[in-house]
């Protein structure tokens, strides 16, 4: 009975871990679908896509995600 409080905490941590792993799996499976739907909604709200079903997410260019530092500060400002 002395360790029942610790046991409850361990069970809670295991439950949270299972939920986190399941959530990651669902996001991985449904990620492209969710992205496509959000893109359709965005285009529909902007009035840019008359047929929102055919909307695809815009391509992400390398300059949007590559690591930058102060060495190329002026070069990136000109783009």
Jmol script that loads the backbone (N, CA, C; Angstrom):
load data "model"
ATOM      1  N   UNK A   1       0.805  -1.194   0.000  1.00  0.00           N
ATOM      2  CA  UNK A   1       0.000   0.000   0.000  1.00  0.00           C
ATOM      3  C   UNK A   1       0.854   1.267   0.000  1.00  0.00           C
ATOM      4  N   UNK A   2       2.080   1.147   0.421  1.00  0.00           N
ATOM      5  CA  UNK A   2       2.947   2.303   0.522  1.00  0.00           C
ATOM      6  C   UNK A   2       3.289   2.876  -0.844  1.00  0.00           C
ATOM      7  N   UNK A   3       3.394   2.029  -1.873  1.00  0.00           N
ATOM      8  CA  UNK A   3       3.819   2.473  -3.203  1.00  0.00           C
ATOM      9  C   UNK A   3       2.654   2.659  -4.166  1.00  0.00           C
ATOM     10  N   UNK A   4       1.429   2.668  -3.692  1.00  0.00           N
ATOM     11  CA  UNK A   4       0.280   2.775  -4.585  1.00  0.00           C
ATOM     12  C   UNK A   4       0.229   4.141  -5.274  1.00  0.00           C
ATOM     13  N   UNK A   5       0.717   5.165  -4.619  1.00  0.00           N
ATOM     14  CA  UNK A   5       0.754   6.492  -5.240  1.00  0.00           C
ATOM     15  C   UNK A   5       1.732   6.506  -6.419  1.00  0.00           C
ATOM     16  N   UNK A   6       2.877   5.904  -6.251  1.00  0.00           N
ATOM     17  CA  UNK A   6       3.857   5.805  -7.321  1.00  0.00           C
ATOM     18  C   UNK A   6       3.371   4.920  -8.452  1.00  0.00           C
ATOM     19  N   UNK A   7       2.644   3.878  -8.107  1.00  0.00           N
ATOM     20  CA  UNK A   7       2.101   2.988  -9.120  1.00  0.00           C
ATOM     21  C   UNK A   7       1.097   3.723  -9.987  1.00  0.00           C
ATOM     22  N   UNK A   8       0.262   4.559  -9.407  1.00  0.00           N
ATOM     23  CA  UNK A   8      -0.704   5.340 -10.167  1.00  0.00           C
ATOM     24  C   UNK A   8      -0.013   6.295 -11.121  1.00  0.00           C
ATOM     25  N   UNK A   9       1.089   6.878 -10.681  1.00  0.00           N
ATOM     26  CA  UNK A   9       1.840   7.800 -11.535  1.00  0.00           C
ATOM     27  C   UNK A   9       2.461   7.055 -12.718  1.00  0.00           C
ATOM     28  N   UNK A  10       3.007   5.873 -12.487  1.00  0.00           N
ATOM     29  CA  UNK A  10       3.593   5.073 -13.559  1.00  0.00           C
ATOM     30  C   UNK A  10       2.513   4.684 -14.564  1.00  0.00           C
ATOM     31  N   UNK A  11       1.350   4.290 -14.087  1.00  0.00           N
ATOM     32  CA  UNK A  11       0.250   3.943 -14.990  1.00  0.00           C
ATOM     33  C   UNK A  11      -0.170   5.163 -15.814  1.00  0.00           C
ATOM     34  N   UNK A  12      -0.213   6.305 -15.203  1.00  0.00           N
ATOM     35  CA  UNK A  12      -0.572   7.528 -15.906  1.00  0.00           C
ATOM     36  C   UNK A  12       0.464   7.856 -16.988  1.00  0.00           C
ATOM     37  N   UNK A  13       1.741   7.724 -16.681  1.00  0.00           N
ATOM     38  CA  UNK A  13       2.803   7.993 -17.649  1.00  0.00           C
ATOM     39  C   UNK A  13       2.720   7.011 -18.819  1.00  0.00           C
ATOM     40  N   UNK A  14       2.454   5.751 -18.535  1.00  0.00           N
ATOM     41  CA  UNK A  14       2.313   4.758 -19.605  1.00  0.00           C
ATOM     42  C   UNK A  14       1.128   5.101 -20.492  1.00  0.00           C
ATOM     43  N   UNK A  15       0.027   5.496 -19.903  1.00  0.00           N
ATOM     44  CA  UNK A  15      -1.158   5.883 -20.668  1.00  0.00           C
ATOM     45  C   UNK A  15      -0.878   7.088 -21.555  1.00  0.00           C
ATOM     46  N   UNK A  16      -0.206   8.082 -21.023  1.00  0.00           N
ATOM     47  CA  UNK A  16       0.149   9.268 -21.808  1.00  0.00           C
ATOM     48  C   UNK A  16       1.086   8.889 -22.949  1.00  0.00           C
ATOM     49  N   UNK A  17       2.027   7.999 -22.707  1.00  0.00           N
ATOM     50  CA  UNK A  17       2.946   7.566 -23.754  1.00  0.00           C
ATOM     51  C   UNK A  17       2.203   6.823 -24.863  1.00  0.00           C
ATOM     52  N   UNK A  18       1.267   5.971 -24.506  1.00  0.00           N
ATOM     53  CA  UNK A  18       0.487   5.242 -25.511  1.00  0.00           C
ATOM     54  C   UNK A  18      -0.335   6.216 -26.353  1.00  0.00           C
ATOM     55  N   UNK A  19      -0.941   7.201 -25.717  1.00  0.00           N
ATOM     56  CA  UNK A  19      -1.729   8.206 -26.443  1.00  0.00           C
ATOM     57  C   UNK A  19      -0.827   9.014 -27.368  1.00  0.00           C
ATOM     58  N   UNK A  20       0.363   9.370 -26.916  1.00  0.00           N
ATOM     59  CA  UNK A  20       1.290  10.147 -27.740  1.00  0.00           C
ATOM     60  C   UNK A  20       1.723   9.349 -28.971  1.00  0.00           C
ATOM     61  N   UNK A  21       2.063   8.087 -28.792  1.00  0.00           N
ATOM     62  CA  UNK A  21       2.488   7.254 -29.916  1.00  0.00           C
ATOM     63  C   UNK A  21       1.331   7.064 -30.895  1.00  0.00           C
ATOM     64  N   UNK A  22       0.132   6.836 -30.382  1.00  0.00           N
ATOM     65  CA  UNK A  22      -1.034   6.682 -31.253  1.00  0.00           C
ATOM     66  C   UNK A  22      -1.307   7.971 -32.020  1.00  0.00           C
ATOM     67  N   UNK A  23      -1.161   9.105 -31.370  1.00  0.00           N
ATOM     68  CA  UNK A  23      -1.383  10.389 -32.034  1.00  0.00           C
ATOM     69  C   UNK A  23      -0.369  10.611 -33.144  1.00  0.00           C
ATOM     70  N   UNK A  24       0.877  10.287 -32.897  1.00  0.00           N
ATOM     71  CA  UNK A  24       1.903  10.419 -33.934  1.00  0.00           C
ATOM     72  C   UNK A  24       1.604   9.515 -35.126  1.00  0.00           C
ATOM     73  N   UNK A  25       1.155   8.312 -34.853  1.00  0.00           N
ATOM     74  CA  UNK A  25       0.803   7.392 -35.931  1.00  0.00           C
ATOM     75  C   UNK A  25      -0.359   7.910 -36.758  1.00  0.00           C
ATOM     76  N   UNK A  26      -1.369   8.451 -36.107  1.00  0.00           N
ATOM     77  CA  UNK A  26      -2.526   8.991 -36.818  1.00  0.00           C
ATOM     78  C   UNK A  26      -2.128  10.196 -37.654  1.00  0.00           C
ATOM     79  N   UNK A  27      -1.300  11.068 -37.102  1.00  0.00           N
ATOM     80  CA  UNK A  27      -0.852  12.243 -37.858  1.00  0.00           C
ATOM     81  C   UNK A  27      -0.029  11.810 -39.065  1.00  0.00           C
ATOM     82  N   UNK A  28       0.803  10.792 -38.909  1.00  0.00           N
ATOM     83  CA  UNK A  28       1.606  10.309 -40.034  1.00  0.00           C
ATOM     84  C   UNK A  28       0.712   9.736 -41.125  1.00  0.00           C
ATOM     85  N   UNK A  29      -0.294   9.005 -40.738  1.00  0.00           N
ATOM     86  CA  UNK A  29      -1.194   8.395 -41.716  1.00  0.00           C
ATOM     87  C   UNK A  29      -2.073   9.448 -42.390  1.00  0.00           C
ATOM     88  N   UNK A  30      -2.621  10.357 -41.613  1.00  0.00           N
ATOM     89  CA  UNK A  30      -3.571  11.334 -42.138  1.00  0.00           C
ATOM     90  C   UNK A  30      -2.950  12.676 -42.469  1.00  0.00           C
ATOM     91  N   UNK A  31      -1.644  12.799 -42.348  1.00  0.00           N
ATOM     92  CA  UNK A  31      -0.984  14.088 -42.542  1.00  0.00           C
ATOM     93  C   UNK A  31      -1.237  14.715 -43.895  1.00  0.00           C
ATOM     94  N   UNK A  32      -1.091  13.928 -44.962  1.00  0.00           N
ATOM     95  CA  UNK A  32      -1.286  14.492 -46.299  1.00  0.00           C
ATOM     96  C   UNK A  32      -2.740  14.855 -46.540  1.00  0.00           C
ATOM     97  N   UNK A  33      -3.659  14.067 -45.994  1.00  0.00           N
ATOM     98  CA  UNK A  33      -5.076  14.372 -46.151  1.00  0.00           C
ATOM     99  C   UNK A  33      -5.434  15.665 -45.425  1.00  0.00           C
ATOM    100  N   UNK A  34      -4.934  15.808 -44.212  1.00  0.00           N
ATOM    101  CA  UNK A  34      -5.211  17.021 -43.443  1.00  0.00           C
ATOM    102  C   UNK A  34      -4.601  18.241 -44.132  1.00  0.00           C
ATOM    103  N   UNK A  35      -3.392  18.106 -44.644  1.00  0.00           N
ATOM    104  CA  UNK A  35      -2.749  19.208 -45.349  1.00  0.00           C
ATOM    105  C   UNK A  35      -3.559  19.604 -46.574  1.00  0.00           C
ATOM    106  N   UNK A  36      -4.012  18.621 -47.332  1.00  0.00           N
ATOM    107  CA  UNK A  36      -4.808  18.893 -48.531  1.00  0.00           C
ATOM    108  C   UNK A  36      -6.118  19.595 -48.172  1.00  0.00           C
ATOM    109  N   UNK A  37      -6.785  19.149 -47.118  1.00  0.00           N
ATOM    110  CA  UNK A  37      -8.045  19.766 -46.710  1.00  0.00           C
ATOM    111  C   UNK A  37      -7.833  21.203 -46.234  1.00  0.00           C
ATOM    112  N   UNK A  38      -6.779  21.440 -45.456  1.00  0.00           N
ATOM    113  CA  UNK A  38      -6.503  22.797 -44.995  1.00  0.00           C
ATOM    114  C   UNK A  38      -6.163  23.719 -46.165  1.00  0.00           C
ATOM    115  N   UNK A  39      -5.468  23.178 -47.160  1.00  0.00           N
ATOM    116  CA  UNK A  39      -5.156  23.958 -48.363  1.00  0.00           C
ATOM    117  C   UNK A  39      -6.430  24.290 -49.119  1.00  0.00           C
ATOM    118  N   UNK A  40      -7.326  23.339 -49.239  1.00  0.00           N
ATOM    119  CA  UNK A  40      -8.598  23.579 -49.910  1.00  0.00           C
ATOM    120  C   UNK A  40      -9.401  24.656 -49.197  1.00  0.00           C
ATOM    121  N   UNK A  41      -9.443  24.597 -47.881  1.00  0.00           N
ATOM    122  CA  UNK A  41     -10.172  25.592 -47.108  1.00  0.00           C
ATOM    123  C   UNK A  41      -9.563  26.972 -47.298  1.00  0.00           C
ATOM    124  N   UNK A  42      -8.232  27.042 -47.251  1.00  0.00           N
ATOM    125  CA  UNK A  42      -7.544  28.317 -47.417  1.00  0.00           C
ATOM    126  C   UNK A  42      -7.832  28.919 -48.785  1.00  0.00           C
ATOM    127  N   UNK A  43      -7.710  28.104 -49.840  1.00  0.00           N
ATOM    128  CA  UNK A  43      -7.976  28.598 -51.192  1.00  0.00           C
ATOM    129  C   UNK A  43      -9.439  29.001 -51.355  1.00  0.00           C
ATOM    130  N   UNK A  44     -10.354  28.245 -50.768  1.00  0.00           N
ATOM    131  CA  UNK A  44     -11.770  28.577 -50.877  1.00  0.00           C
ATOM    132  C   UNK A  44     -12.071  29.903 -50.185  1.00  0.00           C
ATOM    133  N   UNK A  45     -11.465  30.129 -49.027  1.00  0.00           N
ATOM    134  CA  UNK A  45     -11.683  31.392 -48.316  1.00  0.00           C
ATOM    135  C   UNK A  45     -11.095  32.580 -49.075  1.00  0.00           C
ATOM    136  N   UNK A  46      -9.998  32.340 -49.799  1.00  0.00           N
ATOM    137  CA  UNK A  46      -9.376  33.407 -50.581  1.00  0.00           C
ATOM    138  C   UNK A  46     -10.050  33.597 -51.925  1.00  0.00           C
ATOM    139  N   UNK A  47     -10.886  32.654 -52.317  1.00  0.00           N
ATOM    140  CA  UNK A  47     -11.547  32.731 -53.608  1.00  0.00           C
ATOM    141  C   UNK A  47     -10.635  32.426 -54.771  1.00  0.00           C
ATOM    142  N   UNK A  48      -9.534  31.747 -54.538  1.00  0.00           N
ATOM    143  CA  UNK A  48      -8.549  31.474 -55.582  1.00  0.00           C
ATOM    144  C   UNK A  48      -8.816  30.180 -56.332  1.00  0.00           C
ATOM    145  N   UNK A  49      -9.528  29.252 -55.737  1.00  0.00           N
ATOM    146  CA  UNK A  49      -9.741  27.957 -56.385  1.00  0.00           C
ATOM    147  C   UNK A  49     -11.234  27.710 -56.551  1.00  0.00           C
ATOM    148  N   UNK A  50     -11.750  27.872 -57.769  1.00  0.00           N
ATOM    149  CA  UNK A  50     -13.164  27.600 -57.957  1.00  0.00           C
ATOM    150  C   UNK A  50     -13.500  26.140 -57.668  1.00  0.00           C
ATOM    151  N   UNK A  51     -12.605  25.219 -58.031  1.00  0.00           N
ATOM    152  CA  UNK A  51     -12.789  23.807 -57.722  1.00  0.00           C
ATOM    153  C   UNK A  51     -11.802  23.444 -56.623  1.00  0.00           C
ATOM    154  N   UNK A  52     -12.226  23.593 -55.395  1.00  0.00           N
ATOM    155  CA  UNK A  52     -11.321  23.396 -54.254  1.00  0.00           C
ATOM    156  C   UNK A  52     -10.876  21.953 -54.121  1.00  0.00           C
ATOM    157  N   UNK A  53     -11.577  21.009 -54.753  1.00  0.00           N
ATOM    158  CA  UNK A  53     -11.180  19.607 -54.641  1.00  0.00           C
ATOM    159  C   UNK A  53      -9.854  19.319 -55.332  1.00  0.00           C
ATOM    160  N   UNK A  54      -9.503  20.130 -56.316  1.00  0.00           N
ATOM    161  CA  UNK A  54      -8.269  19.873 -57.054  1.00  0.00           C
ATOM    162  C   UNK A  54      -7.061  20.608 -56.481  1.00  0.00           C
ATOM    163  N   UNK A  55      -7.248  21.323 -55.399  1.00  0.00           N
ATOM    164  CA  UNK A  55      -6.154  22.116 -54.826  1.00  0.00           C
ATOM    165  C   UNK A  55      -5.114  21.214 -54.175  1.00  0.00           C
ATOM    166  N   UNK A  56      -3.873  21.489 -54.464  1.00  0.00           N
ATOM    167  CA  UNK A  56      -2.757  20.789 -53.828  1.00  0.00           C
ATOM    168  C   UNK A  56      -1.950  21.795 -53.028  1.00  0.00           C
ATOM    169  N   UNK A  57      -1.269  21.317 -52.019  1.00  0.00           N
ATOM    170  CA  UNK A  57      -0.436  22.185 -51.198  1.00  0.00           C
ATOM    171  C   UNK A  57       0.723  22.717 -52.034  1.00  0.00           C
ATOM    172  N   UNK A  58       1.078  23.982 -51.850  1.00  0.00           N
ATOM    173  CA  UNK A  58       2.220  24.522 -52.593  1.00  0.00           C
ATOM    174  C   UNK A  58       3.507  23.826 -52.170  1.00  0.00           C
ATOM    175  N   UNK A  59       4.443  23.738 -53.092  1.00  0.00           N
ATOM    176  CA  UNK A  59       5.718  23.087 -52.810  1.00  0.00           C
ATOM    177  C   UNK A  59       6.569  23.966 -51.901  1.00  0.00           C
ATOM    178  N   UNK A  60       7.232  23.346 -50.956  1.00  0.00           N
ATOM    179  CA  UNK A  60       8.110  24.063 -50.045  1.00  0.00           C
ATOM    180  C   UNK A  60       9.505  24.090 -50.659  1.00  0.00           C
ATOM    181  N   UNK A  61      10.019  25.279 -50.865  1.00  0.00           N
ATOM    182  CA  UNK A  61      11.337  25.415 -51.459  1.00  0.00           C
ATOM    183  C   UNK A  61      12.420  25.278 -50.399  1.00  0.00           C
ATOM    184  N   UNK A  62      13.618  24.962 -50.855  1.00  0.00           N
ATOM    185  CA  UNK A  62      14.746  24.754 -49.942  1.00  0.00           C
ATOM    186  C   UNK A  62      15.017  25.993 -49.086  1.00  0.00           C
ATOM    187  N   UNK A  63      14.837  27.189 -49.666  1.00  0.00           N
ATOM    188  CA  UNK A  63      15.141  28.413 -48.920  1.00  0.00           C
ATOM    189  C   UNK A  63      14.208  28.614 -47.724  1.00  0.00           C
ATOM    190  N   UNK A  64      13.081  27.912 -47.690  1.00  0.00           N
ATOM    191  CA  UNK A  64      12.144  28.060 -46.582  1.00  0.00           C
ATOM    192  C   UNK A  64      12.519  27.237 -45.356  1.00  0.00           C
ATOM    193  N   UNK A  65      13.321  26.204 -45.543  1.00  0.00           N
ATOM    194  CA  UNK A  65      13.631  25.356 -44.397  1.00  0.00           C
ATOM    195  C   UNK A  65      15.121  25.183 -44.115  1.00  0.00           C
ATOM    196  N   UNK A  66      15.982  25.608 -45.010  1.00  0.00           N
ATOM    197  CA  UNK A  66      17.401  25.390 -44.758  1.00  0.00           C
ATOM    198  C   UNK A  66      17.918  26.312 -43.647  1.00  0.00           C
ATOM    199  N   UNK A  67      18.924  25.837 -42.959  1.00  0.00           N
ATOM    200  CA  UNK A  67      19.503  26.586 -41.840  1.00  0.00           C
ATOM    201  C   UNK A  67      20.216  27.822 -42.366  1.00  0.00           C
ATOM    202  N   UNK A  68      19.995  28.925 -41.687  1.00  0.00           N
ATOM    203  CA  UNK A  68      20.633  30.177 -42.088  1.00  0.00           C
ATOM    204  C   UNK A  68      21.342  30.787 -40.890  1.00  0.00           C
ATOM    205  N   UNK A  69      22.314  31.610 -41.201  1.00  0.00           N
ATOM    206  CA  UNK A  69      22.987  32.355 -40.151  1.00  0.00           C
ATOM    207  C   UNK A  69      23.296  33.751 -40.680  1.00  0.00           C
ATOM    208  N   UNK A  70      24.087  34.499 -39.973  1.00  0.00           N
ATOM    209  CA  UNK A  70      24.344  35.888 -40.355  1.00  0.00           C
ATOM    210  C   UNK A  70      25.296  36.008 -41.559  1.00  0.00           C
ATOM    211  N   UNK A  71      25.944  34.906 -41.962  1.00  0.00           N
ATOM    212  CA  UNK A  71      26.858  34.964 -43.099  1.00  0.00           C
ATOM    213  C   UNK A  71      26.136  35.292 -44.405  1.00  0.00           C
ATOM    214  N   UNK A  72      24.901  34.820 -44.555  1.00  0.00           N
ATOM    215  CA  UNK A  72      24.165  35.071 -45.789  1.00  0.00           C
ATOM    216  C   UNK A  72      22.977  36.014 -45.568  1.00  0.00           C
ATOM    217  N   UNK A  73      23.072  36.864 -44.605  1.00  0.00           N
ATOM    218  CA  UNK A  73      21.968  37.749 -44.258  1.00  0.00           C
ATOM    219  C   UNK A  73      21.574  38.652 -45.422  1.00  0.00           C
ATOM    220  N   UNK A  74      22.539  39.303 -46.048  1.00  0.00           N
ATOM    221  CA  UNK A  74      22.219  40.226 -47.139  1.00  0.00           C
ATOM    222  C   UNK A  74      21.756  39.478 -48.389  1.00  0.00           C
ATOM    223  N   UNK A  75      22.296  38.302 -48.618  1.00  0.00           N
ATOM    224  CA  UNK A  75      21.879  37.518 -49.786  1.00  0.00           C
ATOM    225  C   UNK A  75      20.417  37.099 -49.668  1.00  0.00           C
ATOM    226  N   UNK A  76      20.001  36.673 -48.495  1.00  0.00           N
ATOM    227  CA  UNK A  76      18.624  36.214 -48.321  1.00  0.00           C
ATOM    228  C   UNK A  76      17.646  37.390 -48.341  1.00  0.00           C
ATOM    229  N   UNK A  77      18.081  38.573 -48.007  1.00  0.00           N
ATOM    230  CA  UNK A  77      17.201  39.722 -48.012  1.00  0.00           C
ATOM    231  C   UNK A  77      16.871  40.158 -49.438  1.00  0.00           C
ATOM    232  N   UNK A  78      17.732  39.839 -50.392  1.00  0.00           N
ATOM    233  CA  UNK A  78      17.524  40.242 -51.773  1.00  0.00           C
ATOM    234  C   UNK A  78      16.564  39.311 -52.498  1.00  0.00           C
ATOM    235  N   UNK A  79      16.322  38.138 -51.996  1.00  0.00           N
ATOM    236  CA  UNK A  79      15.479  37.157 -52.700  1.00  0.00           C
ATOM    237  C   UNK A  79      14.042  37.542 -52.681  1.00  0.00           C
TER     238      UNK A  79
END
end "model"
wireframe off; spacefill off
backbone 0.3
color backbone group
